[in-house]
Amino acid sequence: MSSTPTVAGDLLFIGSCAGSFYAINKATGQVQWSYDIRKDGKQQSFHGDPLVTNALILIGTDYSCEPDGVGHVYAFERDSGEVRWKYRSTSVPTDIVQHNSNVYFGSFQDKWSSVNLHTGNLNWSFSTGAPNENCDAIKAPLTAENRLFIAGLDGVIYSLDASSGRVSWKRKLAAAPSTALALRDKTIYVGTTDQRLYRLNAETGTIISELALEANPVGRLAFANDSLFMFLENASEWLGYIISVDSKLADVRW
């Protein structure tokens, strides 16, 4: 299992690396419905978190970075598992995020797309043009106030107009992103592979502050009051840490 289990109503939803997506009754453990994605092409994994709406659950699929692999975004009816629509893409390992009546996601090829939530029709797509020779994980996008924020494999943070896909601003960082983006008080936070953490103004992309760390920050960032928590990974020593940082990136608290 790679995707995060998601509970909505009486059902728990989970995708398996064996190629099936399940809706399980959370009280009894009985499978209410399942769908085998392998019948739709060379795909078998779910790496991003699903999006739950009142009637639907949306999930992206992938086959890692295999050149002949495919991916889809599926919109399943929550109660029955009926496919309302499916959008074929290259592998889609990111979370699905929503803004108004549109949803957004990225591919292993660093291509980002917007489709209509109700129909699955493509609104626009955007590519950074960055190669992904090492099959690096693609970070989930963020939406806020008709903006879509993405962390490209080229080390650039992009702010796109959520309606059109046009670039509002972009900010080149010294290294590629290593964490998911986080947004708080119109400020974007992101960690990079050169052991740094950044704060950017969400309206302009200006770097507000940055902090050097002792290892690479990875995964998701979490806030509590004026503290920011994250994992650090020292791959060469097979060590990991959890740290607490001042939300203004003034210092590491512990």
Buried (B, 14 or more C-beta within 10 A) or exposed (E): EEBBBBEBEBBBBBBBEEBBBBBBEBEEEEEBBEBEBEEBBEBBBBBBBBBBBEEBBBBBBBBBBBEEBBBBBBBBBBBEBEBBBBBEBBBBBBBBBBBEEBBBBBBBBBBBBBBBBBEBEEBBEBEBEBEBEEEBBBBBBBBBEEBBBBBBBBBBBBBBEBBEBEEBBBBEBEEBBBBBBBBEEEBBBBBBBBBBBBBBBBBEBEBBEBBEBEBBBBBEBEBEEEBBBBBBBEEEEEEEBEBBBBBEBEEBEE
